[in-house]
């Protein structure tokens, strides 16, 4: 499987064009060349500057025999990247195509909501001939959409274009899994717009009031399809062009205004191909300027957000962020967050991208070093979770004072997020951040100890830390002890289930280092006491709760005609990128015992027989790092594990060769060895 990169590694030009846009009540599409600078004026009058430094595109996974040559079973996942300077700070913005990550949340950068639509480098491996006509290509190097983070994409509620009960899009339902906007149809041809599979006769509704509309192709005129086009000119002068193809019947009279929410057509009745579907196209145009092609996902994202609000679903909201200075207090607000229908409380979990954490609704945090930071708020109402992330930049010199930060040794919930990473839309957070979780069986006297490192994110030396323990449920089950000194301190946590009935027990540990910035800080500890033993044999799949992966890196396809489906029909890949820090972990709940650990036989490692990668195994007697060549052997080894979820197998992208597939790991019990 190929992993090819096409990059425009151009020198920074002496001067580029200035693209001046102001926040308005509709999303603005625009294109940029390398060296151009977007100057975007927010509603509050502040101006954000984003310079385009370079662009690149890369094929991550394909079965094509020859690039740009479509084949009936063809499938291609690729990435497009725009390297920018956001208010002077370097940032890497990547869009994945034909994976579930295609339907990602937009970036929110210093209060500016941004969508990366396309970069011209993609046409080094994409043809622009789908449907017998061109249409994907850009006039410049990169194409974006932007608006103020406080605004919606339109000044009115968007009515659902089609009924989508789940309030998210599944990439497998985008024709053959290959036809989102800019997707590679049959692995090779760039796809203008978005395909969504649904039965013939599905109603189509006008998402906005339509000023004029008609069929620009029709069977009645001798065309091979019924293709609809509608126009809306907003009071600010912006004109939207909306299209829907494969119309079974047009129900609204042509060249007449149509109100929002009108049932104007029935869908998927003409030229459906392999799957009954509709094809959606979205363009914007400012007065006196060319039209800009944009991803219809922008509209569906807003529709889903509105539908979730109407349904009373849980929501995490964050007041838009602005550039900050080192050493100065930054105030954050979760105003607008809300309980879901079944929730009974709203807990806040803030991570600030530098190891800092807060459980307050309106926390204050100080950054000790300049840079770009991902700030994430996760809310939990006792029934559901939701999260939101924004990126903010911090300027100034590194501070000389110590700054408190925490890192859980091996604890996935302490993972620090890359500023570029986005969340897949519609997938709730698995874990609450900065939470140490113990799992024990009824009556277990001592659970394996855990550690939380006390780190210095600033200068100087940390004073001795003081830890205070507060039980939020029944007490006495947790002990906390500080070890080490200065900048090498840690907390040892030991839990016991002795005398506790089954249930989940909560405690909060507050850590204070006198004189340090961002002190004190808290983290949660959970003890999950279970009555039943784990099953004897366990398979941990990439779709299971026992699996965790670093966000916005590991990708999976749902190409309909690929025979390589993986265990339970899905698997993930690194796209042949040997990136540091990118990890996938299989951590099932196990009985105490000795196990043969191996990758599932269903994992299609034959896709790349030359693949080689490292795994890290944590077992009862320590941690081992092993190199795997799965085309030769799927066996990872034999290891002894304690009962619970402390043991794991991690797949590492760093240092790998070829396609690293992440699918499922089987833990098969073996007889204990006798001395």
C-alpha positions, -999 to +999 in steps of 0.1 A: +000+000+000+014+034-010+020+063+013+030+092-010+036+128-001+034+158-025+045+190-009+050+225-020+082+233+000+084+268-012+105+296+002+086+322+022+079+350-003+088+386+003+052+397+004+019+380-002-016+393-007-037+405+022-072+389+023-093+411+045-126+396+058-149+406+086-172+384+106-207+383+091-238+363+097-228+337+070-197+316+067-171+330+042-153+309+017-119+320+004-087+308-013-051+316-005-017+313-021+015+306-002+026+339+013-010+353+015-022+366+049-059+363+060-068+393+082-101+384+098-119+409+119-139+393+147-172+407+161-153+422+190-131+442+166-100+421+171-081+410+140-067+376+135-038+370+111-032+337+094-003+333+070-002+304+046+034+290+047+031+259+026+008+231+017+011+194+011-010+163+004-003+126+009-018+093+000-021+073+032-038+041+020-048+029-014-053-002-034-049+015-068-026-002-093-019+032-107-026+066-093-053+086-110-066+054-127-100+046-112-109+009-106-142-005-095-129-017-062-107+013-057-103+031-024-079+058-012-075+076+021-054+107+019-045+139+039-043+175+029-023+199+051-019+236+053+010+249+073+001+283+087+012+310+111-017+319+134-010+353+149+027+345+145+027+309+158+032+279+135+003+255+132-003+224+111-039+220+099-047+186+084-079+174+068-084+136+062-105+124+033-125+091+030-121+082+067-145+089+095-123+118+104-136+135+073-165+145+094-145+164+121-152+194+143-140+227+128-109+243+143-116+273+166-084+294+166-082+324+188-119+329+185-120+322+147-138+291+134-119+276+105-125+248+080-098+236+057-115+225+025-087+216+001-051+221-011-040+220-047-013+194-040-040+167-039-043+169-077-008+153-080-027+120-073-064+129-079-080+132-113-107+159-117-130+141-142-158+126-120-191+128-137-175+137-170-167+173-159-141+191-138-150+210-107-128+202-077-097+222-086-087+254-068-076+287-083-050+291-055-030+269-032-056+263-004-093+267+002-109+276+035-141+287+052-142+310+082-165+327+106-166+341+141-168+313+167-197+331+183-217+329+150-235+301+133-229+294+096-261+312+086-283+339+103-312+315+105-318+280+117-309+255+090-336+230+084-324+194+080-318+189+043-326+152+047-338+133+078-307+119+095-318+102+127-284+096+142-272+133+140-239+124+126-226+110+093-210+076+088-183+075+061-195+040+052-228+056+040-210+080+016-217+060-015-191+032-015-173+048+015-154+070-009-175+100-018-174+127+008-165+161-005-130+158-022-132+121-018-114+098-043-142+081-062-131+046-071-098+056-055-088+081-082-114+108-092-120+139-071-156+140-059-173+175-059-197+176-029-210+149-005-229+117-011-252+103+015-269+069+010-306+067+017-336+049+002-354+061-029-382+085-021-364+100+010-377+135+013-355+165+006-362+197+024-350+232+017-324+239+044-327+277+040-353+300+022-347+296-015-350+327-039-349+307-071-344+271-081-347+247-111-334+214-125-302+223-145-301+187-157-331+165-162-343+133-179-369+154-196-342+174-214-323+142-224-298+143-195-288+112-176-298+127-142-321+151-124-299+177-108-314+205-087-299+239-080-312+265-056-300+300-047-302+322-016-289+357-014-285+369+022-290+405+034-252+409+036-249+402-002-234+367+002-250+342-022-253+305-016-257+279-043-271+246-032-273+215-053-289+180-049-286+153-076-304+120-083-338+137-078-367+112-082-393+140-084-392+178-081-423+188-060-419+226-060-425+247-091-393+259-107-383+295-106-404+303-076-393+311-040-395+282-016-396+287+022-371+269+045-382+234+055-404+229+024-405+193+011-393+203-024-382+169-038-379+132-033-345+117-035-323+089-048-345+079-078-323+085-108-289+070-117-283+057-082-253+035-091-243+009-065-263+026-037-294+047-036-281+081-026-282+119-029-253+141-040-250+175-022-230+205-034-224+239-016-209+271-030-206+306-016-200+339-034-193+374-021-205+403-043-181+409-072-160+378-065-159+342-079-178+314-064-160+293-038-168+255-036-171+243+000-178+211+018-216+205+025-205+190+058-203+226+070-241+228+066-247+194+081-225+202+111-247+233+119-279+213+113-267+186+137-257+211+163-292+227+162-309+193+163-289+182+194-299+215+211-336+209+203-333+174+216-318+186+249-286+167+246-256+174+268-234+202+255-199+214+263-194+251+255-165+274+259-163+312+256-141+321+225-104+324+234-080+352+225-042+354+224-026+356+258+007+365+274+030+343+295+028+350+333-006+366+331-039+350+343-062+338+316-099+335+325-119+307+309-156+302+310-178+271+303-209+293+300-234+277+277-226+241+287-257+222+297-271+190+312-285+163+289-320+149+293-309+123+318-282+141+337-284+151+373-252+173+377-226+189+355-190+183+362-163+204+344-129+190+334-105+215+318-072+207+302-050+236+291-026+219+268+005+224+291-003+197+317-026+221+337-060+211+348-091+225+365-125+212+377-140+247+380-167+261+357-148+293+353-111+286+359-081+308+358-048+296+344-013+310+337+009+299+309+046+298+316+059+293+281+049+308+247+033+286+220+000+273+207-021+253+231-053+232+228-077+240+255-104+213+260-135+214+282-151+180+289-185+180+308-201+150+324-237+150+337-236+116+353-252+100+322-233+114+292-202+133+283-194+160+257-163+180+250-152+211+230-117+222+221-102+256+211-067+266+202-052+297+217-017+313+212+005+326+240+032+352+235+060+364+257+091+351+274+092+319+294+086+328+331+113+321+357+088+310+384+078+273+388+045+263+373+026+232+385+016+205+360+005+169+365+011+138+344-003+103+351+023+076+345+006+054+319-028+070+325-045+076+292-067+104+306-036+126+312-027+126+275-017+161+263-035+171+232-017+184+201-031+218+190-038+205+155-059+175+166-096+176+161-125+154+174-146+132+152-181+146+152-207+127+171-183+105+192-185+112+229-153+113+250-144+079+264-127+092+296-129+122+318-096+140+318-070+137+346-087+108+362-069+078+377-091+047+375-087+015+395-107-016+387-110-043+414-129-074+422-151-077+452-129-081+484-096-075+466-072-064+493-048-042+473-050-029+437-018-023+418-004+011+427-005+041+403+016+072+400+010+108+392+041+128+383+043+164+397+060+184+369+074+219+366+061+236+334+080+268+343+114+277+356+132+272+389+124+244+413+091+232+428+087+234+465+077+202+483+041+193+472+013+189+497-015+164+487-049+165+503-074+137+498-112+142+497-136+113+494-168+121+475-183+087+484-174+062+511-139+068+524-109+048+535-102+030+502-073+052+489-039+062+502-018+089+487+019+094+495+044+119+480+078+107+469+109+125+456+118+162+458+122+193+437+113+188+401+113+150+405+083+146+427+054+121+423+024+108+441+019+071+448-017+060+449-028+027+465-064+015+465-081-014+482-116-029+477-116-047+510-150-043+527-166-024+498-198-036+481-198-034+442-200+001+428-179+031+417-162+051+444-149+087+438-122+107+455-104+140+446-067+147+452-056+183+455-019+190+449-003+223+461+032+235+455+037+267+475+049+296+453+041+278+420+019+291+393-014+272+388-012+258+423-032+240+436-046+216+411-069+186+415-074+152+398-100+125+403-096+090+414-122+063+407-124+028+421-147+005+402-155-026+424-170-055+404-185-087+416-180-108+384-147-121+371-136-112+336-140-138+309-112-164+305-103-153+270-105-117+258-103-100+224-099-062+226-110-046+193-104-011+180-141-004+184-143-015+220-141+006+252-108-012+261-091+005+231-077+040+231-057+059+205-040+093+202-066+115+186-068+125+149-040+102+136-051+066+133-076+062+104-100+036+093-119+031+060-152+016+052-147+010+015-176-012+004-157-033-021-125-040-002-123-076+009-099-067+038-125-059+065-106-067+097-119-081+130-156-070+133-154-052+100-130-023+108-094-016+114-072+015+117-039+024+100-011+049+106-010+057+069+027+047+068+036+077+089+063+069+115+052+098+138+065+102+173+041+101+202+012+084+182+001+053+201-028+029+201-035+009+233-054-023+239-061-025+277-089-051+284-100-063+318-082-096+325-082-124+350-050-129+368-029-154+349-006-162+321-017-154+285-006-159+249-010-124+233-014-121+195-029-099+169-062-112+155-060-135+125-086-113+107-063-083+106-052-078+070-015-075+075-010-088+039-018-053+028+018-045+035+040-075+039+070-053+047+054-036+077+075-034+109+066-017+141+072-017+179+048-027+206+050-020+243+036-046+267+029-038+304+025-070+324+028-081+360+066-081+359+073-048+341+072-033+306+087-048+275+093-033+241+092-057+211+095-053+174+068-069+152+068-081+116+032-094+115+035-108+080+059-133+096+042-138+129+012-123+147+024-137+181+034-109+204+044-132+232+034-149+265+030-127+296+016-129+331-010-103+340-026-092+373-064-090+375-079-058+362-071-033+335-035-025+344-019-047+317-019-034+281-004-037+246+005-005+228+012-002+191+037+026+184+039+046+151+073+060+159+101+041+142+077+020+121+080+010+085+050+008+061+014+004+070+009-002+108-026-018+112-044-015+145-073-039+147-077-064+176-055-082+201-064-116+215-055-126+251-057-164+253-052-179+288-024-205+293-016-228+322+006-211+348+043-222+347+054-243+376+088-238+391 
